[in-house]
Amino acid sequence: MRATLTPREGYVVSDGLRLHYLAWGDPSAPPLVMLHGVGQQAHSWDFVAMELGQDHYVIALDQRGHGDSEWSPTQDYSPAAFQRDVEALVATLGLKRLILVGLSLGGMVAIRYAAAHQPEMRGLVVVDIGPETIERGSREIRNFMALEDELESFEAFVERAARFNPLRPPESFRGSLQHNLKQLPNGNWTWKYDRYFRDPTVARPRPDLWPFVRQLRLPVLLVRGEQSHVLGEREARLFLEALPDAHYAVVPGAGHLVPGDQPERFSAVLRQWLLTRQPEGIR
């Protein structure tokens, strides 16, 4: 990867909520908007954004209830609410002809947004999610998120995350979790994101993405982690068959959280596809 870029921070308001975002690169460069998965935050894209921010304007949003964005006081975490947040971000920053990149929850939001805003976009990147998924993998994630959410030390969270995802070394989690945990007045540590997302008593039915997928007529890149337990090869092929202009890539050594597990490989895949979507001179 090339020279490190330090992100700039900013805020937009959507539905009265103050939402935090990070931005890398020149605002006059082609825009890339990145949406993280559930329980993550904008810094989940750090290494990818450092690379692509060399010649793109990369914006990563802390989606409502996550990171340094405000929580919804009414627990409105509906698909439509997440879509409105992206619309507010795009309108506030005046982004034109963007490419939207979404992982997991972010991918579901990106599909909905793209279906409604295709003329304003140059492309869509969906990472390890689709209208059909493997229930076992989704259940494993839910069970992990439902574990005790207050531990005595930061390192205890690092160790637990490393056990759950052995594809990454503990130091990788140590770097990412510093942005996703907070210390409580009693000295213990807990997650930054809203407890709504990890409360096992809350019914959160998975939205039906097929009506939105069938509307897509823009270029789409689908990326799957080779070792993903959420999006299998069968599920990926069902998704691709519904898309008239689709490219597909499988990232070796990655599970569900592809950009975090293999940031360099993911960046290379994304950059190669972007070369077909960008004006000459973008390398």
TORKOL-4160 file (C-alpha; in steps of 0.2 Angstrom, whole numbers, padded with zeros to 4 digits, m for minus):
283
<pt num="1" X="0000" Y="0000" Z="0000"/>
<pt num="2" X="0005" Y="0018" Z="m0003"/>
<pt num="3" X="0008" Y="0033" Z="0008"/>
<pt num="4" X="m0004" Y="0034" Z="0023"/>
<pt num="5" X="m0018" Y="0047" Z="0023"/>
<pt num="6" X="m0025" Y="0054" Z="0039"/>
<pt num="7" X="m0044" Y="0055" Z="0038"/>
<pt num="8" X="m0054" Y="0071" Z="0041"/>
<pt num="9" X="m0069" Y="0070" Z="0052"/>
<pt num="10" X="m0086" Y="0078" Z="0049"/>
<pt num="11" X="m0104" Y="0077" Z="0053"/>
<pt num="12" X="m0121" Y="0077" Z="0044"/>
<pt num="13" X="m0139" Y="0077" Z="0051"/>
<pt num="14" X="m0152" Y="0065" Z="0046"/>
<pt num="15" X="m0169" Y="0063" Z="0055"/>
<pt num="16" X="m0162" Y="0075" Z="0068"/>
<pt num="17" X="m0147" Y="0063" Z="0072"/>
<pt num="18" X="m0129" Y="0069" Z="0071"/>
<pt num="19" X="m0120" Y="0056" Z="0061"/>
<pt num="20" X="m0101" Y="0055" Z="0060"/>
<pt num="21" X="m0091" Y="0051" Z="0045"/>
<pt num="22" X="m0072" Y="0050" Z="0040"/>
<pt num="23" X="m0066" Y="0056" Z="0023"/>
<pt num="24" X="m0049" Y="0053" Z="0014"/>
<pt num="25" X="m0042" Y="0061" Z="m0002"/>
<pt num="26" X="m0046" Y="0075" Z="m0013"/>
<pt num="27" X="m0065" Y="0081" Z="m0013"/>
<pt num="28" X="m0063" Y="0084" Z="m0031"/>
<pt num="29" X="m0059" Y="0066" Z="m0035"/>
<pt num="30" X="m0071" Y="0052" Z="m0040"/>
<pt num="31" X="m0082" Y="0049" Z="m0024"/>
<pt num="32" X="m0083" Y="0032" Z="m0015"/>
<pt num="33" X="m0095" Y="0030" Z="m0001"/>
<pt num="34" X="m0092" Y="0015" Z="0011"/>
<pt num="35" X="m0105" Y="0008" Z="0023"/>
<pt num="36" X="m0099" Y="m0004" Z="0037"/>
<pt num="37" X="m0108" Y="m0020" Z="0044"/>
<pt num="38" X="m0118" Y="m0021" Z="0060"/>
<pt num="39" X="m0108" Y="m0018" Z="0075"/>
<pt num="40" X="m0094" Y="m0010" Z="0066"/>
<pt num="41" X="m0090" Y="0008" Z="0062"/>
<pt num="42" X="m0081" Y="0020" Z="0049"/>
<pt num="43" X="m0064" Y="0015" Z="0054"/>
<pt num="44" X="m0067" Y="m0003" Z="0049"/>
<pt num="45" X="m0062" Y="0004" Z="0031"/>
<pt num="46" X="m0046" Y="0012" Z="0037"/>
<pt num="47" X="m0034" Y="0002" Z="0027"/>
<pt num="48" X="m0044" Y="0001" Z="0011"/>
<pt num="49" X="m0048" Y="0020" Z="0012"/>
<pt num="50" X="m0029" Y="0024" Z="0014"/>
<pt num="51" X="m0026" Y="0015" Z="m0002"/>
<pt num="52" X="m0040" Y="0021" Z="m0012"/>
<pt num="53" X="m0040" Y="0038" Z="m0005"/>
<pt num="54" X="m0024" Y="0041" Z="m0016"/>
<pt num="55" X="m0035" Y="0045" Z="m0031"/>
<pt num="56" X="m0053" Y="0044" Z="m0025"/>
<pt num="57" X="m0063" Y="0054" Z="m0012"/>
<pt num="58" X="m0067" Y="0041" Z="0000"/>
<pt num="59" X="m0081" Y="0044" Z="0013"/>
<pt num="60" X="m0085" Y="0031" Z="0027"/>
<pt num="61" X="m0100" Y="0034" Z="0037"/>
<pt num="62" X="m0103" Y="0029" Z="0055"/>
<pt num="63" X="m0121" Y="0022" Z="0052"/>
<pt num="64" X="m0134" Y="0028" Z="0065"/>
<pt num="65" X="m0132" Y="0019" Z="0082"/>
<pt num="66" X="m0114" Y="0015" Z="0078"/>
<pt num="67" X="m0096" Y="0022" Z="0081"/>
<pt num="68" X="m0097" Y="0041" Z="0085"/>
<pt num="69" X="m0114" Y="0044" Z="0077"/>
<pt num="70" X="m0129" Y="0046" Z="0088"/>
<pt num="71" X="m0141" Y="0032" Z="0093"/>
<pt num="72" X="m0159" Y="0033" Z="0088"/>
<pt num="73" X="m0170" Y="0038" Z="0103"/>
<pt num="74" X="m0184" Y="0028" Z="0095"/>
<pt num="75" X="m0173" Y="0014" Z="0090"/>
<pt num="76" X="m0178" Y="0017" Z="0072"/>
<pt num="77" X="m0165" Y="0006" Z="0063"/>
<pt num="78" X="m0176" Y="0001" Z="0049"/>
<pt num="79" X="m0169" Y="m0001" Z="0031"/>
<pt num="80" X="m0178" Y="0015" Z="0026"/>
<pt num="81" X="m0170" Y="0025" Z="0040"/>
<pt num="82" X="m0152" Y="0019" Z="0035"/>
<pt num="83" X="m0156" Y="0023" Z="0017"/>
<pt num="84" X="m0161" Y="0041" Z="0022"/>
<pt num="85" X="m0145" Y="0043" Z="0031"/>
<pt num="86" X="m0135" Y="0039" Z="0015"/>
<pt num="87" X="m0146" Y="0051" Z="0006"/>
<pt num="88" X="m0142" Y="0065" Z="0019"/>
<pt num="89" X="m0124" Y="0061" Z="0017"/>
<pt num="90" X="m0124" Y="0062" Z="m0002"/>
<pt num="91" X="m0134" Y="0078" Z="m0002"/>
<pt num="92" X="m0124" Y="0087" Z="0012"/>
<pt num="93" X="m0108" Y="0083" Z="0004"/>
<pt num="94" X="m0114" Y="0087" Z="m0014"/>
<pt num="95" X="m0108" Y="0070" Z="m0020"/>
<pt num="96" X="m0111" Y="0067" Z="m0039"/>
<pt num="97" X="m0109" Y="0050" Z="m0049"/>
<pt num="98" X="m0104" Y="0041" Z="m0033"/>
<pt num="99" X="m0099" Y="0022" Z="m0031"/>
<pt num="100" X="m0107" Y="0015" Z="m0016"/>
<pt num="101" X="m0098" Y="0001" Z="m0006"/>
<pt num="102" X="m0107" Y="m0009" Z="0007"/>
<pt num="103" X="m0102" Y="m0024" Z="0018"/>
<pt num="104" X="m0115" Y="m0035" Z="0026"/>
<pt num="105" X="m0128" Y="m0023" Z="0034"/>
<pt num="106" X="m0120" Y="m0009" Z="0024"/>
<pt num="107" X="m0122" Y="m0020" Z="0008"/>
<pt num="108" X="m0141" Y="m0021" Z="0011"/>
<pt num="109" X="m0142" Y="m0002" Z="0013"/>
<pt num="110" X="m0132" Y="0000" Z="m0002"/>
<pt num="111" X="m0143" Y="m0011" Z="m0013"/>
<pt num="112" X="m0159" Y="m0001" Z="m0007"/>
<pt num="113" X="m0150" Y="0015" Z="m0010"/>
<pt num="114" X="m0144" Y="0010" Z="m0027"/>
<pt num="115" X="m0161" Y="0004" Z="m0033"/>
<pt num="116" X="m0168" Y="0021" Z="m0029"/>
<pt num="117" X="m0154" Y="0032" Z="m0036"/>
<pt num="118" X="m0147" Y="0023" Z="m0051"/>
<pt num="119" X="m0146" Y="0038" Z="m0062"/>
<pt num="120" X="m0135" Y="0047" Z="m0050"/>
<pt num="121" X="m0122" Y="0032" Z="m0048"/>
<pt num="122" X="m0108" Y="0025" Z="m0057"/>
<pt num="123" X="m0108" Y="0008" Z="m0048"/>
<pt num="124" X="m0112" Y="m0003" Z="m0033"/>
<pt num="125" X="m0100" Y="m0014" Z="m0023"/>
<pt num="126" X="m0109" Y="m0027" Z="m0012"/>
<pt num="127" X="m0097" Y="m0036" Z="0000"/>
<pt num="128" X="m0102" Y="m0053" Z="0007"/>
<pt num="129" X="m0121" Y="m0051" Z="0007"/>
<pt num="130" X="m0135" Y="m0054" Z="m0004"/>
<pt num="131" X="m0154" Y="m0058" Z="m0005"/>
<pt num="132" X="m0150" Y="m0076" Z="0000"/>
<pt num="133" X="m0138" Y="m0080" Z="0014"/>
<pt num="134" X="m0132" Y="m0095" Z="0025"/>
<pt num="135" X="m0142" Y="m0095" Z="0041"/>
<pt num="136" X="m0129" Y="m0103" Z="0051"/>
<pt num="137" X="m0116" Y="m0089" Z="0048"/>
<pt num="138" X="m0129" Y="m0076" Z="0052"/>
<pt num="139" X="m0133" Y="m0085" Z="0068"/>
<pt num="140" X="m0115" Y="m0086" Z="0073"/>
<pt num="141" X="m0113" Y="m0067" Z="0071"/>
<pt num="142" X="m0129" Y="m0064" Z="0081"/>
<pt num="143" X="m0123" Y="m0076" Z="0095"/>
<pt num="144" X="m0106" Y="m0067" Z="0096"/>
<pt num="145" X="m0115" Y="m0050" Z="0097"/>
<pt num="146" X="m0126" Y="m0057" Z="0111"/>
<pt num="147" X="m0111" Y="m0062" Z="0122"/>
<pt num="148" X="m0108" Y="m0052" Z="0138"/>
<pt num="149" X="m0106" Y="m0034" Z="0133"/>
<pt num="150" X="m0096" Y="m0027" Z="0148"/>
<pt num="151" X="m0079" Y="m0034" Z="0151"/>
<pt num="152" X="m0065" Y="m0029" Z="0164"/>
<pt num="153" X="m0052" Y="m0024" Z="0151"/>
<pt num="154" X="m0049" Y="m0019" Z="0133"/>
<pt num="155" X="m0038" Y="m0034" Z="0130"/>
<pt num="156" X="m0052" Y="m0046" Z="0135"/>
<pt num="157" X="m0062" Y="m0040" Z="0120"/>
<pt num="158" X="m0047" Y="m0042" Z="0109"/>
<pt num="159" X="m0045" Y="m0060" Z="0115"/>
<pt num="160" X="m0063" Y="m0064" Z="0112"/>
<pt num="161" X="m0063" Y="m0056" Z="0095"/>
<pt num="162" X="m0048" Y="m0066" Z="0090"/>
<pt num="163" X="m0056" Y="m0082" Z="0095"/>
<pt num="164" X="m0071" Y="m0079" Z="0085"/>
<pt num="165" X="m0061" Y="m0074" Z="0070"/>
<pt num="166" X="m0045" Y="m0083" Z="0069"/>
<pt num="167" X="m0041" Y="m0077" Z="0051"/>
<pt num="168" X="m0034" Y="m0061" Z="0059"/>
<pt num="169" X="m0020" Y="m0059" Z="0072"/>
<pt num="170" X="m0024" Y="m0051" Z="0088"/>
<pt num="171" X="m0015" Y="m0035" Z="0084"/>
<pt num="172" X="m0027" Y="m0032" Z="0070"/>
<pt num="173" X="m0041" Y="m0033" Z="0082"/>
<pt num="174" X="m0032" Y="m0022" Z="0094"/>
<pt num="175" X="m0031" Y="m0008" Z="0081"/>
<pt num="176" X="m0049" Y="m0009" Z="0075"/>
<pt num="177" X="m0057" Y="m0011" Z="0092"/>
<pt num="178" X="m0050" Y="0005" Z="0099"/>
<pt num="179" X="m0063" Y="0014" Z="0088"/>
<pt num="180" X="m0077" Y="0002" Z="0093"/>
<pt num="181" X="m0076" Y="0001" Z="0112"/>
<pt num="182" X="m0078" Y="0014" Z="0126"/>
<pt num="183" X="m0073" Y="0013" Z="0144"/>
<pt num="184" X="m0086" Y="0015" Z="0157"/>
<pt num="185" X="m0085" Y="0026" Z="0173"/>
<pt num="186" X="m0083" Y="0009" Z="0183"/>
<pt num="187" X="m0067" Y="0005" Z="0173"/>
<pt num="188" X="m0075" Y="m0009" Z="0163"/>
<pt num="189" X="m0076" Y="m0008" Z="0144"/>
<pt num="190" X="m0091" Y="m0010" Z="0132"/>
<pt num="191" X="m0096" Y="m0008" Z="0114"/>
<pt num="192" X="m0099" Y="0009" Z="0107"/>
<pt num="193" X="m0114" Y="0004" Z="0096"/>
<pt num="194" X="m0132" Y="0004" Z="0102"/>
<pt num="195" X="m0137" Y="m0011" Z="0113"/>
<pt num="196" X="m0152" Y="m0013" Z="0102"/>
<pt num="197" X="m0141" Y="m0023" Z="0089"/>
<pt num="198" X="m0135" Y="m0036" Z="0102"/>
<pt num="199" X="m0151" Y="m0038" Z="0112"/>
<pt num="200" X="m0157" Y="m0056" Z="0109"/>
<pt num="201" X="m0174" Y="m0052" Z="0114"/>
<pt num="202" X="m0177" Y="m0039" Z="0100"/>
<pt num="203" X="m0185" Y="m0047" Z="0084"/>
<pt num="204" X="m0175" Y="m0040" Z="0069"/>
<pt num="205" X="m0182" Y="m0049" Z="0054"/>
<pt num="206" X="m0171" Y="m0049" Z="0039"/>
<pt num="207" X="m0177" Y="m0038" Z="0025"/>
<pt num="208" X="m0182" Y="m0045" Z="0008"/>
<pt num="209" X="m0169" Y="m0038" Z="m0004"/>
<pt num="210" X="m0176" Y="m0047" Z="m0020"/>
<pt num="211" X="m0187" Y="m0033" Z="m0025"/>
<pt num="212" X="m0173" Y="m0020" Z="m0024"/>
<pt num="213" X="m0160" Y="m0032" Z="m0033"/>
<pt num="214" X="m0172" Y="m0035" Z="m0047"/>
<pt num="215" X="m0172" Y="m0016" Z="m0051"/>
<pt num="216" X="m0153" Y="m0015" Z="m0052"/>
<pt num="217" X="m0147" Y="m0010" Z="m0069"/>
<pt num="218" X="m0131" Y="m0002" Z="m0065"/>
<pt num="219" X="m0114" Y="m0010" Z="m0064"/>
<pt num="220" X="m0112" Y="m0021" Z="m0049"/>
<pt num="221" X="m0097" Y="m0029" Z="m0041"/>
<pt num="222" X="m0100" Y="m0043" Z="m0029"/>
<pt num="223" X="m0086" Y="m0048" Z="m0017"/>
<pt num="224" X="m0086" Y="m0064" Z="m0007"/>
<pt num="225" X="m0074" Y="m0070" Z="0007"/>
<pt num="226" X="m0067" Y="m0087" Z="0002"/>
<pt num="227" X="m0070" Y="m0093" Z="0019"/>
<pt num="228" X="m0087" Y="m0084" Z="0023"/>
<pt num="229" X="m0100" Y="m0093" Z="0033"/>
<pt num="230" X="m0113" Y="m0080" Z="0027"/>
<pt num="231" X="m0112" Y="m0079" Z="0008"/>
<pt num="232" X="m0109" Y="m0096" Z="0000"/>
<pt num="233" X="m0105" Y="m0099" Z="m0018"/>
<pt num="234" X="m0123" Y="m0105" Z="m0021"/>
<pt num="235" X="m0130" Y="m0089" Z="m0013"/>
<pt num="236" X="m0118" Y="m0078" Z="m0023"/>
<pt num="237" X="m0123" Y="m0086" Z="m0040"/>
<pt num="238" X="m0141" Y="m0083" Z="m0036"/>
<pt num="239" X="m0138" Y="m0065" Z="m0033"/>
<pt num="240" X="m0127" Y="m0063" Z="m0049"/>
<pt num="241" X="m0140" Y="m0072" Z="m0060"/>
<pt num="242" X="m0152" Y="m0057" Z="m0056"/>
<pt num="243" X="m0140" Y="m0044" Z="m0061"/>
<pt num="244" X="m0138" Y="m0038" Z="m0080"/>
<pt num="245" X="m0121" Y="m0030" Z="m0077"/>
<pt num="246" X="m0111" Y="m0040" Z="m0064"/>
<pt num="247" X="m0093" Y="m0044" Z="m0059"/>
<pt num="248" X="m0089" Y="m0057" Z="m0046"/>
<pt num="249" X="m0073" Y="m0059" Z="m0035"/>
<pt num="250" X="m0068" Y="m0071" Z="m0021"/>
<pt num="251" X="m0055" Y="m0065" Z="m0009"/>
<pt num="252" X="m0043" Y="m0079" Z="m0003"/>
<pt num="253" X="m0040" Y="m0079" Z="0016"/>
<pt num="254" X="m0055" Y="m0069" Z="0020"/>
<pt num="255" X="m0071" Y="m0073" Z="0030"/>
<pt num="256" X="m0087" Y="m0063" Z="0031"/>
<pt num="257" X="m0077" Y="m0047" Z="0035"/>
<pt num="258" X="m0068" Y="m0046" Z="0019"/>
<pt num="259" X="m0060" Y="m0028" Z="0020"/>
<pt num="260" X="m0054" Y="m0031" Z="0038"/>
<pt num="261" X="m0048" Y="m0049" Z="0035"/>
<pt num="262" X="m0038" Y="m0045" Z="0019"/>
<pt num="263" X="m0037" Y="m0026" Z="0016"/>
<pt num="264" X="m0024" Y="m0027" Z="0003"/>
<pt num="265" X="m0032" Y="m0041" Z="m0007"/>
<pt num="266" X="m0049" Y="m0032" Z="m0006"/>
<pt num="267" X="m0042" Y="m0015" Z="m0011"/>
<pt num="268" X="m0033" Y="m0024" Z="m0026"/>
<pt num="269" X="m0050" Y="m0032" Z="m0032"/>
<pt num="270" X="m0059" Y="m0015" Z="m0029"/>
<pt num="271" X="m0046" Y="m0005" Z="m0038"/>
<pt num="272" X="m0046" Y="m0017" Z="m0053"/>
<pt num="273" X="m0065" Y="m0015" Z="m0055"/>
<pt num="274" X="m0064" Y="0004" Z="m0053"/>
<pt num="275" X="m0053" Y="0005" Z="m0068"/>
<pt num="276" X="m0068" Y="0000" Z="m0078"/>
<pt num="277" X="m0079" Y="0013" Z="m0070"/>
<pt num="278" X="m0067" Y="0028" Z="m0069"/>
<pt num="279" X="m0060" Y="0041" Z="m0082"/>
<pt num="280" X="m0043" Y="0038" Z="m0089"/>
<pt num="281" X="m0029" Y="0043" Z="m0077"/>
<pt num="282" X="m0036" Y="0035" Z="m0061"/>
<pt num="283" X="m0024" Y="0022" Z="m0056"/>
